[in-house]
Every structure is written in C-alpha cells, then in structure tokens.
Amino acid sequence: MSTDDATLLAEGRRVVEVEADSLRDLAGRLGPDFVEACRLVAGAKGRVIVSGIGKSGIIARKIAATLTSTGTPATFLHPVEGLHGDLGIVSEDDVALLLSKSGETSELSGLLDYLLRLGVPVVALTGRVDSSLARHARIVLDCAVSEEACPMDLAPTSSTTVTLALGDALAVVVLQLKGFEPDDFARFHPGGSLGRKLTVRVGDVMVATGYPLLGPDAPMRDAVVPIAEERGTVPVVDDGTRLVGVVTAGDLTRLIERDEAGWASVRVEAVMSRTPLTARPDERGAAVVHRLEERGVMAAPVVDDDGRLTGMVHLHDLMRAGAV
C-alpha cells in the first residue's frame, strides 16, 4: 500500500466508515432480547459479573466500569483467574454478561459451567448466535459484524466497537429503568472537574452578605456606585426584602442616552427589569451558568421559596468554582 498522505487519510476514513456501518447495523438489530437483558440487569439483586478474554476482556472491563459509575454494581471477572479462586465474588443473586466474538472461547467454558450450576442468568454478547455460548445463555445479544475494519479482516476492530456500543446502550437504558438522576451521578463522581461540575451549588458560591440593595423609589443616581461595585447588576427589593427587580449597567446606559439631563432623578422602578433571571441556593451551578449565558447576563439574584433575596451569584464566581 502507498504511504503518501492522501492514501493514509483515505484508509483512516475507510476504517471509520466501516465501523460506523457496523454500528448502524447493530442499531437495526436491537429488539425484544435487548429490552429483556436491560430489565434483567436492572432487576439484579446482586452485582453484574462481566467477563471476556483478550480484546473482549478489555471491552468487558469498560462495560463493568460504565455500569458501576451509573448506579449498577458491576465487576470484571477474568475467566481464567475466576477458576483459580476469584469465583468467590459470584453469588446466585448476580447476573452475568459474557463477551465472545466467536462464542466458542475455551477460557469462558469453565466459568460458564460454574455460572449455570449456580443458577446465575447469563447474557451473551457474541458475534455468533448459533455458538455454544449462545445456546447456554438465557439471553443472546447479537454483536455480529459483516467485516472487521482491519484490511486482513483479522484484528478485532468493528467487532469490539459494536460490543462496546451495545454495552453502553445497555448501561444507559438500565440507568433510566432505575431512575438514576444527576444527583446520583454526582455522588459516584465526587472527584475532578466532573465532580465539581455536578456538586457545586449556587449556595456554595453566592455572595450572601454585604451586597448593596436598592428600593424601587430610589433615584437612579443612587444606583451608579452599586452598579460599578457589583459588576453591573444590583437587586431591587421591597420593604420585606422580597425581590421586585434588578437594575443593570445596561439599564443605566440606556437611560442616560434617553435623558442626559434628568436621568439622575428618575426612580429605579421606572428603569429596572421586573422579571429578572433568578437562582435558588440549592440549584446546581452548571444549570445557572447555562441560563446566565443564554440570557447574556453576568449575575443573578438568589431567592428563597417566598421570593426573598438571599444573595447574588456571579458568572465568574461559578466558573472559578468549577461549575462548568
């Protein structure tokens, strides 16, 4: 094969297209057996045992990790190590996912026999639905591909991609069956940027004291310094500290442009926005960042259930805290 740039690029694109075609074929084959497997995994009283050898073993580890991180306890069990002491982790309450392209992997046979004797239901992810593994499994999920992306049709490429995608599909449907929510995801991912994004709340970041307030009857001259100090947004409250609006640097600029001579004595209530974007202390910071960016504003009042002002939250503070 030529090694010029155009040929190499064409080969790379061919590989991606072959694997994409395999995934489209897989999507078309999903049917009642897939739904049954999802319900079986979601209803497991124990854990999900995932096993395979070679490249299938690598994919099995990823599937087990995805299940675990989305609320379904799962573990990878090496089929050979399992027969040399690790079978102690398996219980009759478990469900097993066994991965094998051929369905005839000799290293899986001993593990399969043990699982069947224990009464553990087996879901086979295999490229051959007429294989020994498929015949003994309770549910068979077809991972067949028409060709590997390897030009010699030897190295597992399309087949591992399809099996991984099927495992992802299984995990995602199972998390929906179990009612897994973003808060649950945050509990399993407390570390790193993902953990911060999921766990940072408005109440953790907001300015709760010391920010200026304006009454609706205040003259706009009183708003100039607070607007400058508070990065462009000042809350307006009634006598009971209930939020009635906000006045911003943009409001002030537009007022001066309209009334250069008399702007200073104009009352705040004539200029303020009466329906400002607001946040709640228990909201996830990421959700508020999205709303702030969508509306093109830098800050939002934080209110309680009665609409009383409890603080101010600023976009830059949320971003520094890792909410995005």
Disulfide bonds with the S-S distance in Angstrom:
none
